[in-house]
Amino acid sequence: MKADLHMHTKLSDGIYTAEEIILRAKRNGVDIISITDHDICKNVEENYEFAKKAGIVFLPGIELSTIYKRRPVHVLGYFRDNSYQSEEMLSYYKYIREGREKRAVKFIDNLRKFNDIHITYEEVYSYSTGIVARPHIAKAILNNYPQYEINEIFRDIIGDYSKAYVPSCEISVEEGINLLRRNNCLVVLAHPTLLKDDIKKFVINQDYDGFEGIYFRNKEGDEEFYRSLAAKKNMIITAGGDYHGTLGDSIHADIGEIVIEGEDLRIFLERLKNKE
């Protein structure tokens, strides 16, 4: 059995629908998936049913956008029950959606100011089906400035450390963890290998259930480091390709390329089933 526990659909910054994602997972030999859209978890019952018919086990998840020292920190939550539709979570989705719309406006202004790139909010919004996110901004840039490549846009123009960057929210790492715990989630630090050195020590020492220690962009020794740290803290290790589906994207993996299996998967499923 293989599980890919990190991927995105059109509800946030992915390209494909949940149904297309599930069918791709089936084709790629994955047995268990979790769709972890940014700051939203919707259509869960429909996804359960579609996945069941396709022969895939579906787990509802989410990737929260949090910050520490104005640096982005992403936290994965895997729901043990239907708390994804609790009043608190529904309010959070609404708060983030409105915040991302305002963020897009600021991004567009910064792109004009720092990069002499001129795009409109109307065009950016037209590409979204749920939450306005950076891939929608990137698509608008590509349509109007074909001289850029997609990886260049994400890395240098709208990346986390670009001049145009605008934080996606104002929720702290601790607040994000507590929100997920109150809503019965297994809490995992997403792609810790991407953390900058100035925040890494603080972030990895927060109260998670595990680390996404197997990741496409791991540097040499990263998996071993997070496995060792997890073992000391009685934490789990997860894996995911962080699939977005964007054409030409070389910074995320395909579904099924990065997975957990064997003992790692057994422990994950056991912790997910049993709230400690």
TILO-203388 format. One record per residue (C-alpha): residue number from 1; residue in three letters; x, y, z. Coordinates in steps of 0.25 Angstrom, whole numbers, plus 5000, padded with zeros to 4 digits. Layout:
% TILO-203388
<k NUM r ALA c1 X c2 Y c3 Z> .
...
***
This chain:
% TILO-203388
<k 1 r MET c1 5000 c2 5000 c3 5000> .
<k 2 r LYS c1 5005 c2 5014 c3 4996> .
<k 3 r ALA c1 5000 c2 5027 c3 5001> .
<k 4 r ASP c1 5002 c2 5041 c3 4996> .
<k 5 r LEU c1 4997 c2 5051 c3 5006> .
<k 6 r HIS c1 5000 c2 5065 c3 5000> .
<k 7 r MET c1 4993 c2 5070 c3 4987> .
<k 8 r HIS c1 4985 c2 5082 c3 4982> .
<k 9 r THR c1 4972 c2 5084 c3 4973> .
<k 10 r LYS c1 4966 c2 5095 c3 4967> .
<k 11 r LEU c1 4959 c2 5099 c3 4980> .
<k 12 r SER c1 4973 c2 5106 c3 4984> .
<k 13 r ASP c1 4985 c2 5106 c3 4975> .
<k 14 r GLY c1 4984 c2 5093 c3 4967> .
<k 15 r ILE c1 4980 c2 5092 c3 4953> .
<k 16 r TYR c1 4971 c2 5079 c3 4953> .
<k 17 r THR c1 4958 c2 5076 c3 4960> .
<k 18 r ALA c1 4957 c2 5066 c3 4971> .
<k 19 r GLU c1 4952 c2 5055 c3 4962> .
<k 20 r GLU c1 4963 c2 5057 c3 4952> .
<k 21 r ILE c1 4973 c2 5056 c3 4964> .
<k 22 r ILE c1 4967 c2 5043 c3 4969> .
<k 23 r LEU c1 4967 c2 5037 c3 4955> .
<k 24 r ARG c1 4982 c2 5041 c3 4953> .
<k 25 r ALA c1 4985 c2 5035 c3 4967> .
<k 26 r LYS c1 4979 c2 5022 c3 4962> .
<k 27 r ARG c1 4986 c2 5022 c3 4949> .
<k 28 r ASN c1 4999 c2 5024 c3 4957> .
<k 29 r GLY c1 4998 c2 5013 c3 4966> .
<k 30 r VAL c1 4994 c2 5020 c3 4979> .
<k 31 r ASP c1 4985 c2 5014 c3 4989> .
<k 32 r ILE c1 4982 c2 5025 c3 4999> .
<k 33 r ILE c1 4982 c2 5040 c3 4996> .
<k 34 r SER c1 4979 c2 5053 c3 5004> .
<k 35 r ILE c1 4975 c2 5065 c3 4997> .
<k 36 r THR c1 4981 c2 5077 c3 5005> .
<k 37 r ASP c1 4977 c2 5089 c3 4998> .
<k 38 r HIS c1 4982 c2 5102 c3 5004> .
<k 39 r ASP c1 4972 c2 5107 c3 5015> .
<k 40 r ILE c1 4960 c2 5100 c3 5010> .
<k 41 r CYS c1 4954 c2 5086 c3 5011> .
<k 42 r LYS c1 4941 c2 5084 c3 5003> .
<k 43 r ASN c1 4933 c2 5074 c3 4995> .
<k 44 r VAL c1 4938 c2 5063 c3 5005> .
<k 45 r GLU c1 4926 c2 5054 c3 5003> .
<k 46 r GLU c1 4926 c2 5055 c3 4988> .
<k 47 r ASN c1 4941 c2 5052 c3 4988> .
<k 48 r TYR c1 4939 c2 5040 c3 4998> .
<k 49 r GLU c1 4929 c2 5034 c3 4988> .
<k 50 r PHE c1 4937 c2 5036 c3 4975> .
<k 51 r ALA c1 4950 c2 5031 c3 4982> .
<k 52 r LYS c1 4942 c2 5018 c3 4986> .
<k 53 r LYS c1 4937 c2 5015 c3 4972> .
<k 54 r ALA c1 4951 c2 5018 c3 4967> .
<k 55 r GLY c1 4957 c2 5008 c3 4977> .
<k 56 r ILE c1 4965 c2 5019 c3 4985> .
<k 57 r VAL c1 4964 c2 5022 c3 5000> .
<k 58 r PHE c1 4962 c2 5037 c3 5002> .
<k 59 r LEU c1 4966 c2 5045 c3 5014> .
<k 60 r PRO c1 4961 c2 5059 c3 5016> .
<k 61 r GLY c1 4972 c2 5069 c3 5019> .
<k 62 r ILE c1 4976 c2 5083 c3 5018> .
<k 63 r GLU c1 4989 c2 5091 c3 5018> .
<k 64 r LEU c1 4988 c2 5104 c3 5027> .
<k 65 r SER c1 4996 c2 5116 c3 5023> .
<k 66 r THR c1 5003 c2 5121 c3 5036> .
<k 67 r ILE c1 5014 c2 5131 c3 5038> .
<k 68 r TYR c1 5026 c2 5133 c3 5048> .
<k 69 r LYS c1 5034 c2 5146 c3 5047> .
<k 70 r ARG c1 5026 c2 5149 c3 5034> .
<k 71 r ARG c1 5032 c2 5136 c3 5028> .
<k 72 r PRO c1 5022 c2 5126 c3 5022> .
<k 73 r VAL c1 5020 c2 5113 c3 5030> .
<k 74 r HIS c1 5011 c2 5102 c3 5025> .
<k 75 r VAL c1 5004 c2 5092 c3 5034> .
<k 76 r LEU c1 4996 c2 5080 c3 5029> .
<k 77 r GLY c1 4984 c2 5075 c3 5036> .
<k 78 r TYR c1 4978 c2 5061 c3 5034> .
<k 79 r PHE c1 4963 c2 5061 c3 5039> .
<k 80 r ARG c1 4959 c2 5049 c3 5048> .
<k 81 r ASP c1 4944 c2 5052 c3 5046> .
<k 82 r ASN c1 4935 c2 5063 c3 5040> .
<k 83 r SER c1 4941 c2 5075 c3 5047> .
<k 84 r TYR c1 4945 c2 5080 c3 5034> .
<k 85 r GLN c1 4931 c2 5086 c3 5034> .
<k 86 r SER c1 4931 c2 5091 c3 5048> .
<k 87 r GLU c1 4926 c2 5105 c3 5050> .
<k 88 r GLU c1 4940 c2 5109 c3 5054> .
<k 89 r MET c1 4946 c2 5103 c3 5041> .
<k 90 r LEU c1 4935 c2 5109 c3 5032> .
<k 91 r SER c1 4938 c2 5123 c3 5038> .
<k 92 r TYR c1 4953 c2 5121 c3 5036> .
<k 93 r TYR c1 4951 c2 5117 c3 5021> .
<k 94 r LYS c1 4943 c2 5130 c3 5019> .
<k 95 r TYR c1 4953 c2 5139 c3 5026> .
<k 96 r ILE c1 4964 c2 5133 c3 5018> .
<k 97 r ARG c1 4956 c2 5135 c3 5005> .
<k 98 r GLU c1 4954 c2 5149 c3 5008> .
<k 99 r GLY c1 4968 c2 5151 c3 5012> .
<k 100 r ARG c1 4974 c2 5145 c3 4999> .
<k 101 r GLU c1 4965 c2 5154 c3 4991> .
<k 102 r LYS c1 4971 c2 5166 c3 4997> .
<k 103 r ARG c1 4985 c2 5159 c3 4996> .
<k 104 r ALA c1 4983 c2 5158 c3 4981> .
<k 105 r VAL c1 4981 c2 5173 c3 4980> .
<k 106 r LYS c1 4993 c2 5176 c3 4988> .
<k 107 r PHE c1 5001 c2 5166 c3 4980> .
<k 108 r ILE c1 4997 c2 5173 c3 4967> .
<k 109 r ASP c1 5001 c2 5186 c3 4972> .
<k 110 r ASN c1 5014 c2 5181 c3 4976> .
<k 111 r LEU c1 5017 c2 5174 c3 4963> .
<k 112 r ARG c1 5014 c2 5188 c3 4956> .
<k 113 r LYS c1 5023 c2 5195 c3 4966> .
<k 114 r PHE c1 5035 c2 5186 c3 4967> .
<k 115 r ASN c1 5035 c2 5178 c3 4954> .
<k 116 r ASP c1 5028 c2 5187 c3 4944> .
<k 117 r ILE c1 5017 c2 5176 c3 4942> .
<k 118 r HIS c1 5003 c2 5180 c3 4939> .
<k 119 r ILE c1 4992 c2 5171 c3 4941> .
<k 120 r THR c1 4978 c2 5172 c3 4946> .
<k 121 r TYR c1 4970 c2 5166 c3 4957> .
<k 122 r GLU c1 4959 c2 5163 c3 4948> .
<k 123 r GLU c1 4968 c2 5154 c3 4940> .
<k 124 r VAL c1 4974 c2 5147 c3 4952> .
<k 125 r TYR c1 4960 c2 5145 c3 4959> .
<k 126 r SER c1 4955 c2 5139 c3 4946> .
<k 127 r TYR c1 4965 c2 5127 c3 4947> .
<k 128 r SER c1 4961 c2 5123 c3 4961> .
<k 129 r THR c1 4949 c2 5114 c3 4965> .
<k 130 r GLY c1 4951 c2 5115 c3 4980> .
<k 131 r ILE c1 4962 c2 5123 c3 4987> .
<k 132 r VAL c1 4970 c2 5133 c3 4979> .
<k 133 r ALA c1 4985 c2 5128 c3 4980> .
<k 134 r ARG c1 4998 c2 5130 c3 4973> .
<k 135 r PRO c1 4996 c2 5121 c3 4962> .
<k 136 r HIS c1 4985 c2 5130 c3 4957> .
<k 137 r ILE c1 4994 c2 5142 c3 4958> .
<k 138 r ALA c1 5005 c2 5134 c3 4951> .
<k 139 r LYS c1 4996 c2 5130 c3 4939> .
<k 140 r ALA c1 4992 c2 5145 c3 4937> .
<k 141 r ILE c1 5007 c2 5148 c3 4937> .
<k 142 r LEU c1 5010 c2 5137 c3 4927> .
<k 143 r ASN c1 4998 c2 5141 c3 4918> .
<k 144 r ASN c1 5003 c2 5156 c3 4917> .
<k 145 r TYR c1 5018 c2 5153 c3 4918> .
<k 146 r PRO c1 5021 c2 5141 c3 4911> .
<k 147 r GLN c1 5036 c2 5143 c3 4912> .
<k 148 r TYR c1 5036 c2 5138 c3 4926> .
<k 149 r GLU c1 5036 c2 5123 c3 4930> .
<k 150 r ILE c1 5027 c2 5117 c3 4941> .
<k 151 r ASN c1 5038 c2 5113 c3 4950> .
<k 152 r GLU c1 5044 c2 5127 c3 4949> .
<k 153 r ILE c1 5031 c2 5134 c3 4952> .
<k 154 r PHE c1 5029 c2 5125 c3 4965> .
<k 155 r ARG c1 5044 c2 5127 c3 4969> .
<k 156 r ASP c1 5047 c2 5141 c3 4966> .
<k 157 r ILE c1 5035 c2 5149 c3 4963> .
<k 158 r ILE c1 5024 c2 5144 c3 4973> .
<k 159 r GLY c1 5032 c2 5135 c3 4982> .
<k 160 r ASP c1 5032 c2 5135 c3 4997> .
<k 161 r TYR c1 5045 c2 5144 c3 4997> .
<k 162 r SER c1 5042 c2 5153 c3 4985> .
<k 163 r LYS c1 5040 c2 5168 c3 4986> .
<k 164 r ALA c1 5025 c2 5166 c3 4982> .
<k 165 r TYR c1 5022 c2 5156 c3 4992> .
<k 166 r VAL c1 5010 c2 5158 c3 5001> .
<k 167 r PRO c1 5008 c2 5148 c3 5013> .
<k 168 r SER c1 4995 c2 5140 c3 5011> .
<k 169 r CYS c1 4989 c2 5142 c3 5025> .
<k 170 r GLU c1 4992 c2 5147 c3 5039> .
<k 171 r ILE c1 4990 c2 5134 c3 5047> .
<k 172 r SER c1 5002 c2 5130 c3 5055> .
<k 173 r VAL c1 5008 c2 5116 c3 5055> .
<k 174 r GLU c1 5003 c2 5113 c3 5069> .
<k 175 r GLU c1 4989 c2 5118 c3 5065> .
<k 176 r GLY c1 4989 c2 5109 c3 5053> .
<k 177 r ILE c1 4993 c2 5097 c3 5061> .
<k 178 r ASN c1 4983 c2 5100 c3 5072> .
<k 179 r LEU c1 4972 c2 5102 c3 5061> .
<k 180 r LEU c1 4975 c2 5088 c3 5055> .
<k 181 r ARG c1 4975 c2 5081 c3 5069> .
<k 182 r ARG c1 4962 c2 5087 c3 5073> .
<k 183 r ASN c1 4956 c2 5081 c3 5060> .
<k 184 r ASN c1 4961 c2 5067 c3 5063> .
<k 185 r CYS c1 4973 c2 5067 c3 5053> .
<k 186 r LEU c1 4986 c2 5060 c3 5052> .
<k 187 r VAL c1 4996 c2 5071 c3 5051> .
<k 188 r VAL c1 5008 c2 5071 c3 5042> .
<k 189 r LEU c1 5019 c2 5081 c3 5038> .
<k 190 r ALA c1 5019 c2 5082 c3 5023> .
<k 191 r HIS c1 5032 c2 5081 c3 5015> .
<k 192 r PRO c1 5041 c2 5086 c3 5027> .
<k 193 r THR c1 5053 c2 5085 c3 5017> .
<k 194 r LEU c1 5048 c2 5098 c3 5011> .
<k 195 r LEU c1 5049 c2 5106 c3 5024> .
<k 196 r LYS c1 5059 c2 5117 c3 5025> .
<k 197 r ASP c1 5070 c2 5116 c3 5035> .
<k 198 r ASP c1 5065 c2 5128 c3 5043> .
<k 199 r ILE c1 5052 c2 5122 c3 5047> .
<k 200 r LYS c1 5055 c2 5107 c3 5046> .
<k 201 r LYS c1 5059 c2 5104 c3 5060> .
<k 202 r PHE c1 5046 c2 5111 c3 5066> .
<k 203 r VAL c1 5037 c2 5105 c3 5055> .
<k 204 r ILE c1 5042 c2 5090 c3 5056> .
<k 205 r ASN c1 5040 c2 5090 c3 5072> .
<k 206 r GLN c1 5025 c2 5093 c3 5072> .
<k 207 r ASP c1 5015 c2 5083 c3 5076> .
<k 208 r TYR c1 5013 c2 5075 c3 5063> .
<k 209 r ASP c1 5009 c2 5060 c3 5062> .
<k 210 r GLY c1 5019 c2 5059 c3 5051> .
<k 211 r PHE c1 5028 c2 5064 c3 5040> .
<k 212 r GLU c1 5026 c2 5063 c3 5025> .
<k 213 r GLY c1 5040 c2 5057 c3 5025> .
<k 214 r ILE c1 5040 c2 5051 c3 5011> .
<k 215 r TYR c1 5038 c2 5062 c3 5001> .
<k 216 r PHE c1 5042 c2 5064 c3 4987> .
<k 217 r ARG c1 5051 c2 5076 c3 4990> .
<k 218 r ASN c1 5059 c2 5070 c3 5002> .
<k 219 r LYS c1 5073 c2 5073 c3 5002> .
<k 220 r GLU c1 5084 c2 5062 c3 5005> .
<k 221 r GLY c1 5082 c2 5057 c3 5020> .
<k 222 r ASP c1 5068 c2 5064 c3 5022> .
<k 223 r GLU c1 5060 c2 5051 c3 5022> .
<k 224 r GLU c1 5070 c2 5045 c3 5032> .
<k 225 r PHE c1 5070 c2 5057 c3 5041> .
<k 226 r TYR c1 5054 c2 5058 c3 5042> .
<k 227 r ARG c1 5053 c2 5043 c3 5044> .
<k 228 r SER c1 5063 c2 5044 c3 5056> .
<k 229 r LEU c1 5056 c2 5056 c3 5062> .
<k 230 r ALA c1 5042 c2 5049 c3 5060> .
<k 231 r ALA c1 5047 c2 5037 c3 5067> .
<k 232 r LYS c1 5052 c2 5045 c3 5079> .
<k 233 r LYS c1 5039 c2 5052 c3 5080> .
<k 234 r ASN c1 5030 c2 5040 c3 5077> .
<k 235 r MET c1 5025 c2 5047 c3 5065> .
<k 236 r ILE c1 5021 c2 5041 c3 5051> .
<k 237 r ILE c1 5027 c2 5043 c3 5037> .
<k 238 r THR c1 5019 c2 5046 c3 5025> .
<k 239 r ALA c1 5021 c2 5048 c3 5010> .
<k 240 r GLY c1 5015 c2 5055 c3 4998> .
<k 241 r GLY c1 5018 c2 5060 c3 4985> .
<k 242 r ASP c1 5011 c2 5074 c3 4987> .
<k 243 r TYR c1 5005 c2 5072 c3 4973> .
<k 244 r HIS c1 4999 c2 5084 c3 4967> .
<k 245 r GLY c1 4998 c2 5080 c3 4952> .
<k 246 r THR c1 5004 c2 5093 c3 4946> .
<k 247 r LEU c1 5010 c2 5091 c3 4933> .
<k 248 r GLY c1 5026 c2 5092 c3 4934> .
<k 249 r ASP c1 5026 c2 5092 c3 4949> .
<k 250 r SER c1 5039 c2 5085 c3 4953> .
<k 251 r ILE c1 5038 c2 5089 c3 4968> .
<k 252 r HIS c1 5026 c2 5079 c3 4971> .
<k 253 r ALA c1 5025 c2 5064 c3 4969> .
<k 254 r ASP c1 5015 c2 5056 c3 4962> .
<k 255 r ILE c1 5004 c2 5048 c3 4970> .
<k 256 r GLY c1 5011 c2 5035 c3 4975> .
<k 257 r GLU c1 5025 c2 5040 c3 4972> .
<k 258 r ILE c1 5027 c2 5043 c3 4987> .
<k 259 r VAL c1 5020 c2 5033 c3 4997> .
<k 260 r ILE c1 5020 c2 5026 c3 5010> .
<k 261 r GLU c1 5018 c2 5011 c3 5011> .
<k 262 r GLY c1 5021 c2 5000 c3 5020> .
<k 263 r GLU c1 5023 c2 5003 c3 5035> .
<k 264 r ASP c1 5022 c2 5018 c3 5032> .
<k 265 r LEU c1 5008 c2 5017 c3 5027> .
<k 266 r ARG c1 5004 c2 5007 c3 5037> .
<k 267 r ILE c1 5008 c2 5017 c3 5048> .
<k 268 r PHE c1 5001 c2 5029 c3 5041> .
<k 269 r LEU c1 4988 c2 5021 c3 5040> .
<k 270 r GLU c1 4988 c2 5017 c3 5054> .
<k 271 r ARG c1 4990 c2 5031 c3 5059> .
<k 272 r LEU c1 4980 c2 5036 c3 5050> .
<k 273 r LYS c1 4970 c2 5026 c3 5055> .
<k 274 r ASN c1 4973 c2 5028 c3 5070> .
<k 275 r LYS c1 4973 c2 5041 c3 5076> .
<k 276 r GLU c1 4983 c2 5042 c3 5087> .
***
